[in-house]
């Protein structure tokens, strides 16, 4: 810098100072806690940013957070309440579990199966990009913590996969979490298996995770389970009863009731299982 004339030296110093200020500002922003936008008591509006068809009756809805740097602030294992009004002005609400986590900034995703008589799923399906919906949370009695159990067994039916996927992703992304996970995922047909490609990719790359699919109407050549999830399937594919094991369930009420009966017959106590 000694070869520079005074004017160029000032320019050089100005550029260096500006670069240092930008660098320090960036480093401080990285250390600054991200803003959580949820409130368990207050309903807040979130705008539909994107939607994607996953199958003939299943959609992914992406909702924008107020700022691109915001996080939703939903603990792993918790869910949200959504509220809307019907054509008559009557308020109705429904709970859903986002498939994203606080690793994603500026948005959250919902995977929803649209039922013919599903009031909220039909409302979501009619929403246009830019429309907003009221959301409140977090809700729920289960919060996942790394290594809270040696092993987790999961029983999911249909869209009941969403809270399971939330936990599976958290474990998969954390090499310090030694929890092993075994999932039985039941559906009517192969077209109904949500997020199968992602589940299979995790199972292929992570020895901590195993998945077993069960179909009521399997295609020709199907090698997974057939019919309803049985006690024998649970005994073969989920961990045995143990104080350091938990079973998580989410699916249609009749399925969860039947699974609870199977679990009790195998020897699981009520304290060893949780139903979302």
C-alpha positions as CSV (number, residue, x, y, z in Angstrom):
1,X,0.0,0.0,0.0
2,X,3.1,2.3,0.4
3,X,3.2,2.6,-3.4
4,X,-0.3,4.2,-3.5
5,X,-0.7,8.0,-3.6
6,X,-2.6,9.5,-0.8
7,X,-5.9,9.7,-2.7
8,X,-5.8,6.0,-3.8
9,X,-4.7,5.1,-0.3
10,X,-7.9,6.7,1.1
11,X,-10.0,4.8,-1.5
12,X,-8.4,1.5,-0.6
13,X,-8.9,2.1,3.1
14,X,-12.6,3.0,2.5
15,X,-13.2,-0.2,0.5
16,X,-11.5,-2.3,3.2
17,X,-13.5,-0.7,6.0
18,X,-16.8,-1.2,4.1
19,X,-15.9,-4.9,3.5
20,X,-15.1,-5.4,7.1
21,X,-18.4,-3.8,8.2
22,X,-20.4,-6.1,5.8
23,X,-18.5,-9.1,7.1
24,X,-19.1,-8.3,10.7
25,X,-22.8,-7.6,10.0
26,X,-23.1,-11.0,8.3
27,X,-21.4,-12.8,11.1
28,X,-23.6,-11.1,13.7
29,X,-26.7,-11.9,11.7
30,X,-25.7,-15.6,11.6
31,X,-25.4,-15.6,15.4
32,X,-28.6,-13.7,16.0
33,X,-31.5,-15.9,17.0
34,X,-34.0,-16.4,14.2
35,X,-37.5,-14.9,14.9
36,X,-40.2,-17.4,15.7
37,X,-43.6,-16.4,14.3
38,X,-46.0,-18.7,16.2
39,X,-48.2,-17.8,19.2
40,X,-50.0,-20.6,21.1
41,X,-52.8,-18.1,22.1
42,X,-53.1,-15.8,19.1
43,X,-54.4,-16.7,15.6
44,X,-52.0,-15.4,12.9
45,X,-52.4,-15.1,9.2
46,X,-50.1,-16.9,6.7
47,X,-50.2,-16.5,3.0
48,X,-50.2,-19.4,0.5
49,X,-47.0,-19.1,-1.5
50,X,-46.9,-22.3,-3.5
51,X,-48.9,-25.5,-4.1
52,X,-47.9,-28.8,-5.7
53,X,-49.8,-32.0,-6.6
54,X,-48.1,-35.0,-4.9
55,X,-50.8,-37.5,-6.0
56,X,-54.3,-37.5,-7.4
57,X,-55.7,-36.4,-4.1
58,X,-52.7,-35.1,-2.1
59,X,-51.2,-31.7,-2.2
60,X,-48.2,-29.9,-0.8
61,X,-49.1,-26.4,0.4
62,X,-46.3,-23.9,1.1
63,X,-47.1,-21.0,3.4
64,X,-44.8,-17.9,3.6
65,X,-43.7,-16.5,6.9
66,X,-43.7,-12.7,7.4
67,X,-39.9,-12.4,6.7
68,X,-37.5,-14.6,4.7
69,X,-35.3,-15.0,7.8
70,X,-38.2,-16.1,10.1
71,X,-38.6,-19.6,11.5
72,X,-42.0,-21.2,12.3
73,X,-40.9,-22.0,15.9
74,X,-42.6,-25.5,16.0
75,X,-40.9,-28.0,18.3
76,X,-40.4,-31.5,16.7
77,X,-43.4,-33.6,17.4
78,X,-45.9,-30.6,17.8
79,X,-48.6,-29.5,15.4
80,X,-50.7,-26.5,14.4
81,X,-54.3,-25.5,14.4
82,X,-55.8,-24.0,11.2
83,X,-59.0,-22.0,11.2
84,X,-61.3,-20.9,8.4
85,X,-65.0,-20.0,7.7
86,X,-67.4,-21.9,5.4
87,X,-69.9,-20.4,3.0
88,X,-72.4,-19.8,5.8
89,X,-69.8,-17.9,7.9
90,X,-69.4,-20.7,10.4
91,X,-65.9,-21.1,11.8
92,X,-64.2,-24.5,11.7
93,X,-60.7,-25.7,12.4
94,X,-58.4,-28.7,12.0
95,X,-54.9,-29.7,13.2
96,X,-52.0,-30.5,10.9
97,X,-48.3,-31.3,11.3
98,X,-45.9,-29.4,8.9
99,X,-43.3,-31.6,7.2
100,X,-40.7,-28.8,7.5
101,X,-38.7,-27.8,10.5
102,X,-36.9,-24.7,11.8
103,X,-34.0,-25.6,9.5
104,X,-36.1,-24.0,6.7
105,X,-36.4,-20.2,6.8
106,X,-39.2,-18.1,5.5
107,X,-41.9,-20.8,4.9
108,X,-43.5,-24.0,6.2
109,X,-45.0,-26.9,4.2
110,X,-48.1,-29.0,4.7
111,X,-48.9,-32.3,3.0
112,X,-52.6,-32.7,3.0
113,X,-54.9,-35.4,1.5
114,X,-58.0,-33.8,0.1
115,X,-61.1,-35.7,1.1
116,X,-64.5,-35.3,-0.6
117,X,-66.1,-34.5,2.8
118,X,-63.1,-33.0,4.4
119,X,-64.1,-29.5,5.2
120,X,-60.6,-28.1,5.9
121,X,-58.8,-30.1,3.1
122,X,-61.4,-28.9,0.6
123,X,-60.9,-25.3,1.9
124,X,-57.1,-25.6,1.5
125,X,-57.6,-27.1,-2.0
126,X,-59.7,-24.1,-3.1
127,X,-57.1,-21.6,-1.9
128,X,-55.3,-19.5,-4.5
129,X,-51.7,-18.3,-4.4
130,X,-51.8,-15.2,-2.3
131,X,-54.8,-16.3,-0.2
132,X,-54.2,-16.4,3.6
133,X,-55.4,-18.7,6.5
134,X,-55.3,-18.4,10.2
135,X,-52.9,-20.5,12.2
136,X,-52.2,-21.0,15.9
137,X,-49.7,-23.1,17.8
138,X,-47.6,-24.9,18.8
139,X,-50.0,-27.6,20.1
140,X,-49.5,-31.2,21.4
141,X,-48.1,-33.2,24.3
142,X,-45.2,-34.8,22.6
143,X,-41.8,-33.1,22.0
144,X,-39.0,-35.0,20.5
145,X,-35.5,-34.7,22.0
146,X,-32.4,-36.4,20.5
147,X,-31.6,-39.7,22.2
148,X,-34.7,-39.5,24.4
149,X,-35.1,-43.3,23.6
150,X,-32.8,-46.0,22.4
151,X,-35.4,-47.0,19.7
152,X,-38.7,-45.7,18.3
153,X,-41.4,-47.8,16.6
154,X,-43.9,-46.0,14.4
155,X,-47.3,-47.0,13.2
156,X,-48.7,-44.6,10.5
157,X,-51.7,-44.7,8.3
158,X,-52.2,-42.4,5.3
159,X,-51.5,-38.7,6.2
160,X,-50.6,-39.9,9.7
161,X,-47.1,-40.1,8.2
162,X,-46.6,-36.3,8.6
163,X,-45.7,-36.2,12.3
164,X,-43.5,-39.3,11.9
165,X,-41.6,-37.7,9.0
166,X,-41.0,-34.7,11.2
167,X,-39.2,-36.9,13.7
168,X,-37.5,-39.1,11.1
169,X,-36.0,-36.0,9.4
170,X,-34.8,-34.6,12.7
171,X,-33.0,-37.8,13.5
172,X,-31.6,-38.3,10.0
173,X,-30.1,-34.8,10.0
174,X,-28.4,-35.2,13.4
175,X,-25.5,-37.7,13.4
176,X,-25.2,-37.3,17.2
177,X,-28.7,-38.8,17.6
178,X,-28.3,-42.6,17.9
179,X,-32.0,-43.4,18.1
180,X,-33.1,-46.3,15.8
181,X,-36.5,-45.9,14.1
182,X,-38.7,-48.6,12.7
183,X,-41.8,-47.6,10.7
184,X,-44.8,-49.5,9.6
185,X,-46.7,-47.4,7.0
186,X,-50.2,-48.6,6.0
187,X,-52.2,-47.4,3.0
188,X,-55.0,-48.5,0.7
189,X,-53.0,-48.7,-2.5
190,X,-49.5,-48.0,-3.8
191,X,-50.7,-44.6,-5.2
192,X,-51.6,-43.5,-1.6
193,X,-48.1,-44.0,-0.2
194,X,-47.1,-40.4,0.6
195,X,-43.4,-39.3,0.3
196,X,-42.3,-42.8,-0.4
197,X,-39.3,-41.7,-2.4
198,X,-37.9,-39.7,0.5
199,X,-38.6,-42.5,3.0
200,X,-36.9,-45.0,0.8
201,X,-33.9,-42.7,0.3
202,X,-33.5,-42.2,4.0
203,X,-33.8,-46.0,4.6
204,X,-31.1,-46.6,1.9
205,X,-28.6,-44.1,3.4
206,X,-29.2,-44.3,7.1
207,X,-28.9,-47.6,9.0
208,X,-30.9,-46.1,11.9
209,X,-34.1,-46.2,9.9
210,X,-36.2,-49.0,8.5
211,X,-39.6,-48.9,6.8
212,X,-42.2,-51.6,6.1
213,X,-45.1,-50.8,3.8
214,X,-48.6,-52.4,4.1
215,X,-51.3,-52.1,1.5
216,X,-55.0,-53.2,1.5
217,X,-55.0,-53.4,-2.3
218,X,-51.4,-54.3,-3.4
219,X,-50.3,-54.3,-7.1
220,X,-49.1,-57.5,-8.7
221,X,-45.6,-58.4,-7.5
222,X,-46.0,-56.5,-4.2
223,X,-43.5,-57.8,-1.6
224,X,-44.6,-55.8,1.4
225,X,-47.4,-56.4,3.8
226,X,-51.0,-57.1,2.7
227,X,-54.3,-56.2,4.4
228,X,-54.5,-54.5,7.8
229,X,-51.5,-54.1,10.1
230,X,-51.5,-57.3,12.3
231,X,-50.0,-58.2,15.6
232,X,-47.5,-60.5,13.8
233,X,-46.3,-57.6,11.6
234,X,-45.7,-55.4,14.7
235,X,-43.8,-58.2,16.4
236,X,-41.6,-58.7,13.3
237,X,-40.9,-55.1,12.3
238,X,-41.1,-53.0,15.4
239,X,-38.8,-53.1,18.5
240,X,-39.9,-55.4,21.4
241,X,-41.3,-53.9,24.6
242,X,-38.7,-52.1,26.6
243,X,-38.4,-49.2,29.0
244,X,-36.1,-47.5,26.5
245,X,-38.5,-47.9,23.6
246,X,-41.5,-45.9,22.6
247,X,-44.2,-46.5,20.0
248,X,-45.7,-43.5,18.1
249,X,-49.0,-43.8,16.3
250,X,-50.9,-41.6,13.9
251,X,-53.7,-42.5,11.5
252,X,-57.5,-43.1,11.3
253,X,-59.1,-43.6,14.8
254,X,-60.1,-47.2,14.1
255,X,-56.6,-48.1,13.1
256,X,-55.0,-46.5,16.2
257,X,-57.6,-48.4,18.4
258,X,-56.7,-51.7,16.7
259,X,-53.0,-51.0,17.0
260,X,-53.4,-50.2,20.8
261,X,-55.0,-53.6,21.2
262,X,-52.1,-55.3,19.4
263,X,-49.5,-53.5,21.4
264,X,-51.1,-54.4,24.7
265,X,-51.2,-58.1,23.6
266,X,-47.5,-58.0,22.8
267,X,-46.7,-56.5,26.2
268,X,-46.4,-52.7,25.6
269,X,-47.7,-50.7,28.5
270,X,-49.7,-47.5,28.0
271,X,-46.6,-45.4,29.0
272,X,-44.7,-47.0,26.2
273,X,-46.9,-45.5,23.4
274,X,-48.1,-42.2,22.2
275,X,-50.9,-41.3,19.8
276,X,-50.7,-38.0,17.9
